[in-house]
Amino acid sequence: MKLAVVTDSTAYLDQEEIDKYDIRVMSLPVIIDGTTYHEGIDITTEEFYEKLANASEFPTTSQPAIGDWLSLFESLKQEGYDGTIVINLASTISGTVNTVAGLDSMIDDFKVYGYDSKITVRLMGHLVMKAAQLVKKGESIDNIIKVLDELSATIDECFIVDDLQNLVRGGRLSNASAFIGTMLKIKPLLTFDDETNQIVPFEKVRSMKKAMQRAEILFAQAKEAADYPLRAMVIQGNDKEAGQAWHDKLQKEYPDMRIEFSYIGPVIGAHLGKGALALAWLRDPDSL
C-alpha cells in the first residue's frame, strides 16, 4: 500500500523537512477582525503577531473546508497513492481530526487514516516526520500507528503564557484560572492533561523567570527518570530574544542533548496570545 503523509500547518515544519520527507501540509485558517488568512500561505508568523497587537477583537481559528481535504486526497490518488495517514493537532483544540476521519469513504479506492496527535506545534511535527520515515521504509499502517502511539506517550511540555485571555475566550481554560492569573500577575504553567488532552494549569508561579526555572526543574526530573534519550525544544511566541536566550542556556547545560528552537505560529498563537514560551520534550525520535 502506497501511503502519503499529511499534516496541518500547526506542525510548524520548515520547508526543508517538508521536502525531505515528502509531507503534504494543509493550511489552517485564522480570522483577524473579520479577515481570514491561511497560515503559512498568505500570512507569516511575524505579520500575525503584528496584526494581533493592533486587532480590535480576539482572533479566532477555523477548519479547512471539506472540499479542500477532498481535493488534496483526490490529487494524492491521481499521484498513485492508495491512501494517507493524516496527523492533526489535538482534537481538544480543533475538530479537524474528526472531520478528516469522516472523509474516509468519500473517495473510491483511497483510504484515509486520521490520527489525533493529542498535541500541536513542533511536538506534533516530530510525530509527522517519524510517520514519514516509517512510510519510506514500507512499514504497515498498523505498525506506524503503534510507533506514533509509543512516541506520543513520551511527550511532555510546560507552556508559560503571558496573557490568559485568548485561552479563556476560546474556551480552552477556565475563567477562574484566568482571573487569578491576571489579578495576581501569576504565570501559570500549562500542559496538555494526559487523560483529557485539555490544556490545564498545573502550577502557578509569580513571575516569568520563576516559571521558566520551574519548567527547567521538571525537565531535569523527566530526564533523570527516562530510560531513553530525550529530544528537547524551546518554543517561543513572538519573543525570539527571550526564547533564544533560554535555548542557549539549556543547550549549555545539556551539551550532549539536541535542544531545538521553534516557534508558535498564527493558529496556535491565536489561542496562546503573544509572549508565550514553552519547554517541551519527547523521546528522541531517532532512538525509535
N, C-alpha and C positions, 0 to 999 in steps of 0.2 A: 504494500500500500504506500503510495507516494503522498507524504503529508507536507503541508505548508504550516508555517508557524506565524501566527498573527497575534498582535497585542494592541493595546491602546496607547495613546500618546503620553499617558502618565508614567510609563516605564522610564521615560527620560533617557533613552539610549541615544548615543551620538551616531552620526551618520556612518562612521567607520564600522561601528558594531553592527548596525543595521545591514550594511553591505556585506560584511564578513560572514554573517550568519543567515543571510537571505531572509530577513524578518520583514513582514508586512505590518505597517502601523496604521491604525485607524485613529484619526484625529478626533478629540472630544471637543465639543463647543463650550465656550464660556461667554456669558452675556454681561456686558457692562453698560449700564444706563440705556438699556433697550437695544444695543447693537450686539449682534452675535459674531464672535470671532472663533476661528478654528485653531486650536493650539498647535504651534509648530508650522502653521501654513501661512496665515495672514496676521499673526501677532507673535512677537517674540516675548521671551520672559521679561526682558528689560522694559519693553513697551507696556506689558501688562501691569507691572508694578507702578509705572508712571501714571497710567490711566487709573489704577486703583487709588492712588494718592489724591486724585482730583475727582473721583466719582461722587455723584450725589446720592447714589444708592449702593448697598452692598451688592457685589457681583453674584451671579448665580451660574450654575452649570447645567448641562443637559446631556442627553444621549445622542449619538449619531442617528440619523434617520434609518429606518429598517431598509429602505431602498439602497442606502449606501453599503450596508452589510451585504445585501444580496448581490449587488453589483460587484463587490470585491470577490465574493465566493464564486460567482459565475466566471469572473476573469481567471481565478485560480484554476477552475475546472478546465477552461479553454487552454491553459498552460500545461495541462496534463496531470494536475493533481487529483487524487482520489478523495481527498478530504483535508481538513485543517484542525489543528488544536488552537483555540483562541484563548489566550491568557489575559484576563481583565482585572482591573482594580477591584478591591474588596466590594462585595455586594452590599455591605453596610454603608458604603459611600455612594455607590451608584447602582442602578438597576441594569447596567449594561450587560453583565454576565448572564442574567436571567433572560434578557431579550435575545441574546445570541443563542442560548440553549434552545429557545423556542423556534429557531430558524432551521433546525437540523433537517426537517423533512421537506423544506421548501424548494430545494434544488435536487433534481433527479440525479442519482448516481454520484452523489457528493455528500460525504459525511462531515458533520460539524461537531467537534468535541469542545464544549465550553468548560473552562477551568477557572474557578474562583481563586485568585491568588491570596485572598484574605488580607491583602496589604496593598501598597502602591509605591510610587517613586522608585528609586534605584534598587530597592529590595526586590520589587517585582521584576525589574529589569534583569536581575540575575536569574530568576526563575525562567524568564523568557529565553535568555541565552543558553541556559542549561538544556532546555527543551530542544532548542535548535541544534545543539551539539549532538544530542541523542538521536534526533531525526536524521542527521547526516550519517550517523553510524548505522542506521537502519533498524533502530530499536522499535519494538511494538508499542502501540499506544498505551497498552496496559502497563508496560514497564516504564514508559515516560512519565505517566501519571504517578506511579509508585515512587519514582525518584523525586519528582516535584513535591510530593507529599512529605518525603523524608527531609528534603531541603527546607521546605516551608516550616516544618516543625522546629527548626533551629533558629528561626528569625526572632529577633527581639530589638526593641527600639525605645528611645526616650526622646519625645518631642517637647521642645520648650517653646511655648507660644507667647509672643509679646502682647497680643491683644486677642482676647477670647470671643469678642463679639461676633466675628464671622462664623465661628463654630456654633455658637448659640443660635444665631438666626437661621443657620442651615439645619438646625435640629439635631446636631451631632454632639452636643454637650449640654448638660443640664444648666438651666438658668441660675440655679443656686451656686454652682461651681463658678460660673462667670461672675456673679455678683461679688462673691468673696474675693476672687482674684483681682477684680477691678478696684474694689474699695480698699483693700489692704495692700495693694501693689504686690500681690503674691504671684510668683511664676510657677504655675503647676507643671509637674512632669506628666506628660500624657503618653499613653501607649495604646496599642490595639489589644483589647482583652482576649486572652487565649480561648475563652469559652464562647463569647458572643461576637468577637471580632469588631465590637464597637470601640470608638475612641473614648477612653476614660482617663480621668486624672487619677493617679495613684499616690502622688506625694505633692505637697505644696511647700515651696521654698521661697524665701523672702527677697531674693534678687536673682538676676540672670547669672551672675558669677557663681552664686551658691548652687543654682540649678545645674549649671554645667559641671561643677565639682561633684555633685551628687550623681549625675549621669556617668561620670568617669569612674566613680566607685562601683556603681552597678555593673559597668562594663568589665572592670578588673575582676569582680567576683564571678561574672559569667565566664571569663577567660580561664580563671583558675578551676572552675568546675567542669569545663568542657573537656571531653576526651577526644577531641578532634580539633584541627586548626580552624581559626576563625578568620573571616574577612570583615573588616570594619569600614565604616564610611561616615563622614561628616557631611550633613546635608543642610544647605542654607536657603533661606527665602528672602532674597533681596538684601542680604548683608554679607557680601563676599569678603569684606575685610575681616569681620569677626569670624566667619566660617573658616577662612584660610588660616587665620592665626590659631584657631582651635585644632584644625587638621595638622598643622605643622608641629604644634605642641605634642599631640598624641603620637605622631609619627616618630618624633624624637624619643618619646618614652617607650615606644614599641618598634624599634628599628627592624626587627625581623618579621613584622606583620605588614601586610599590604593594607594600607588605610586609604580609601578613595575619597575624593572630594566631589560632591554632586550638588544638585540644586532642586528647589521646589518650583515647578513651572506654574503657568496660569491656572489650570484647573484645580490643582491641589492648593495653590496659593489663594484661590477664591475662598477656600474653606479655612485655611490656617491664618490668612492675613499676612501682612508684611512683617519681616523681622524674626520669623521663626527659625529655630536651629534644631538640629536633631543629631544624635549619635545613635547609629544603628549597626547591627552586626548579624551575621549568619555563619553557618559552616562554610568554610572556603569551598566554593563550588568545584574547584579543580581537584578537590580531595574525594569527590564522589564519582 
